[in-house]
Amino acid sequence: MNALGQRLCRDGYVVWCPYIVQIGNQESQNNIAAMLASHGVSAHNVSCASLDAGEIVCRKLTGASGLNVGVYGVSWGAFLALHLEAATGRMRPTVVSGYMRDEKRFLTSPVISKNLGIELAAYIHFSSGRAKYTGAELAYLLCPCPLFVEIGSRDDANAVELGRDEKFSQMQSIYASSGHPHLIDMDVFDGVHEVSGKRARPWLSEHLASPAYQDTARLKNAVAL
């Protein structure tokens, strides 16, 4: 995350990397998620809200209403970014790194089963009901949000056998049927569960500078914060 943030800063962006409740050791994640769940609060939604606060705080601190805002979500943060864009409908150019899979296959895969008692508790707390919002269902809510996906070719949590290409194909189909096939793309690079940015960073710059984004950004800036 630090390396990606530094690269984006060198690209000329102001970078906001907020605290989200998954950060910390596994025990703290489980405790926070269970505490929230005991009060009927979704830890997943709390994390999305903390991401959402970034743009609000940045606008208030700078006094700028014409900010062009992009989103770069990594790993679990990628899924948070997708759900946040689907929920708010802001259509901000969004890069998701290290997330594209079938959640049901993932839950029954060795990636999870070999960590029973370690990973699974937090995963269930954070992920209750979220498997409904992947693939085509998620694309319906996102489209026409500009979306770029980057996945390492050796990323075990997002492997072909876990539905990587199948889920992306579902999302592509929704974008195509909506008349926006050019607004979604995926790069499978040589790597593991990590950020690349080789194609994603130029893509982000291009979409933030596009006339279409300028128009939608001005409309969104009319929303009172």
For each residue, the residues with C-beta under 8 A, 3 or more apart:
1: 4 5 17 74
2: 5 6
3: 6 7 195
4: 1 7 8 72 74 195 197
5: 1 2 8 9 15 17
6: 2 3 9 10
7: 3 4 10 11 197 201
8: 4 5 11 13 15 72 201
9: 5 6 12 13 14 15
10: 6 7
11: 7 8 201 205
12: 9
13: 8 9 70
14: 9 58
15: 5 8 9
16: 54 55 57 58
17: 1 5
18: 50 51 53 54
19: 23 50
20: 23 47 50 51 76 77 80
21: 29 32 33 36 43 46 47 50
22: 29 43 47 76 122 126
23: 19 20
24: 28 29 32
25: 28 29
26: 29 30 118 119 122
27: 30 31
28: 24 25 31 32
29: 21 22 24 25 26 32 33 122 126
30: 26 27 33 34 121 122 125
31: 27 28 34 35
32: 21 24 28 29 35 36 43
33: 21 29 30 36 37 43 121 122 125 126
34: 30 31 37 38 121 125
35: 31 32 38 39
36: 21 32 33 39 41 42 43 46 125
37: 33 34 40 41 42 43 125 128
38: 34 35
39: 35 36
40: 37
41: 36 37 45 46
42: 36 37 45 46 126 128
43: 21 22 32 33 36 37 46 47 125 126
44: 47 48 80 83 126 127 128 130
45: 41 42 48 49
46: 21 36 41 42 43 49 50
47: 20 21 22 43 44 50 51 80 126
48: 44 45 51 52 80 83 84 87
49: 45 46 52 53
50: 18 19 20 21 46 47 53 54
51: 18 20 47 48 54 77 80 81 84
52: 48 49 55 56 84 88
53: 18 49 50 56 57
54: 16 18 50 51 57 58
55: 16 52 58 59 67 69
56: 52 53 59 60 225
57: 16 53 54 60 61
58: 14 16 54 55 61 62 67
59: 55 56 62 63 64 65 67 225
60: 56 57 63 225
61: 57 58
62: 58 59 67
63: 59 60
64: 59 67
65: 59 221
66: 217 218 221
67: 55 58 59 62 64 217 221
68: 208 209 213 214 217
69: 55 90 92 217
70: 13 92 93 94 95 204 207 208
71: 81 84 85 92 93 94 95
72: 4 8 81 94 95 97 200 204
73: 77 78 79 80 81 82 94 95 96 97 99
74: 1 4 77 78 97 98 195
75: 78 97 98 99 193
76: 20 22 79 80 99 126
77: 20 51 73 74 80 81
78: 73 74 75 81 82 96 97 98 99
79: 73 76 82 83 96 99 130
80: 20 44 47 48 51 73 76 77 83 84
81: 51 71 72 73 77 78 84 85 94 96
82: 73 78 79 85 86 94 96 99 138 142
83: 44 48 79 80 86 87 130 133 138
84: 48 51 52 71 80 81 87 88
85: 71 81 82 88 89 90 91 92 94 142 145
86: 82 83 89 133 138 141 142 145
87: 48 83 84 141
88: 52 84 85
89: 85 86
90: 69 85 145 220
91: 85 144 145 146 213 216 220
92: 69 70 71 85 145
93: 70 71 145 146 148 203 204 207 208 213
94: 70 71 72 73 81 82 85 145 146 147 148
95: 70 71 72 73 148 149 150 200 203 204
96: 73 78 79 81 82 99 100 147 148 149 150
97: 72 73 74 75 78 149 150 151 194 195 196 197 200
98: 74 75 78 150 151 152 155 157 158 193 194 195
99: 73 75 76 78 79 82 96 149 151 158
100: 96 149 151 158 164 167 168 186
101: 105 106 134 157 158 159 162 163 164 167
102: 105 106 134 135 162 163 166 167
103: 106 107 127 130 131 134
104: 107 108 131
105: 101 102 108 109 161 162 163
106: 101 102 103 109 111 112 157 162
107: 103 104 112 123 131
108: 104 105 112 113
109: 105 106 112 113 162
110: 113 114
111: 106 114 115 156 157 162
112: 106 107 108 109 115 116 119 120 123
113: 108 109 110 116
114: 110 111
115: 111 112 118 119 120
116: 112 113 119 120
117: 120 121
118: 26 115 121
119: 26 112 115 116 122 123
120: 112 115 116 117 123 124
121: 30 33 34 117 118 124 125
122: 22 26 29 30 33 119 125 126
123: 107 112 119 120 126 127
124: 120 121 127 128
125: 30 33 34 36 37 43 121 122 128
126: 22 29 33 42 43 44 47 76 122 123 130
127: 44 103 123 124 130 131
128: 37 42 44 124 125
129: 132
130: 44 79 83 103 126 127 133 134
131: 103 104 107 127 134
132: 129 137
133: 83 86 130 137 138 141
134: 101 102 103 130 131 137 138 167
135: 102 138 139 166 167 170 171
136: 139 140 170 171 173 174
137: 132 133 134 140 141
138: 82 83 86 133 134 135 141 142 171
139: 135 136 142 143 170 171 173 174 175 184
140: 136 137 143 174
141: 86 87 133 137 138
142: 82 85 86 138 139 145 147 171
143: 139 140 174 175 178 180 183
144: 91 175 178 180 183
145: 85 86 90 91 92 93 94 142 183
146: 91 93 94 183 184 207 213
147: 94 96 142 171 175 183 184 185
148: 93 94 95 96 184 185 186 187 199 200 203 204
149: 95 96 97 99 100 168 184 185 186 187
150: 95 96 97 98 186 187 188 189 195 196 197 199 200
151: 97 98 99 100 155 158 164 186 187 188 189
152: 98 155 158 188 189 190 191 192 193 194 196
153: 188 189 190 191
154: 190 191 192
155: 98 151 152 158 159 191 192 193 194
156: 111 159 192 193
157: 98 101 106 111 162 193
158: 98 99 100 101 151 152 155 162 164 193
159: 101 155 156 162 164
160: 163 164 165
161: 105
162: 101 102 105 106 109 111 157 158 159
163: 101 102 105 160 166 167
164: 100 101 151 158 159 160 167 168
165: 160 168 169
166: 102 135 163 169 170
167: 100 101 102 134 135 163 164 170 171
168: 100 149 164 165 171 172 186
169: 165 166 172 173
170: 135 136 139 166 167 173 174
171: 135 136 138 139 142 147 167 168 174 175 184
172: 168 169 175 176 181 184
173: 136 139 169 170 176 177
174: 136 139 140 143 170 171 177 178
175: 139 143 144 147 171 172 178 180 181 183 184
176: 172 173 179 180 181
177: 173 174
178: 143 144 174 175
179: 176
180: 143 144 175 176 183 184
181: 172 175 176 184
182:
183: 143 144 145 146 147 175 180
184: 139 146 147 148 149 171 172 175 180 181
185: 147 148 149 203
186: 100 148 149 150 151 168
187: 148 149 150 151 196 198 199 200
188: 150 151 152 153
189: 150 151 152 153 196 198 199
190: 152 153 154
191: 152 153 154 155 194 196
192: 152 154 155 156
193: 75 98 152 155 156 157 158
194: 97 98 152 155 191
195: 3 4 74 97 98 150
196: 97 150 152 187 189 191 199 200
197: 4 7 97 150 200 201
198: 187 189 201
199: 148 150 187 189 196 202 203
200: 72 95 97 148 150 187 196 197 203 204
201: 7 8 11 197 198 204 205
202: 199 205 206
203: 93 95 148 185 199 200 206 207
204: 70 72 93 95 148 200 201 207 208
205: 11 201 202 208 209
206: 202 203 209 210
207: 70 93 146 203 204 210 213
208: 68 70 93 204 205 213
209: 68 205 206 213
210: 206 207 213 214
211: 214 215
212: 215 216
213: 68 91 93 146 207 208 209 210 216 217
214: 68 210 211 217 218
215: 211 212 218 219
216: 91 212 213 219 220
217: 66 67 68 69 213 214 220 221
218: 66 214 215 221 222
219: 215 216 222
220: 90 91 216 217 223
221: 65 66 67 217 218
222: 218 219
223: 220
224:
225: 56 59 60
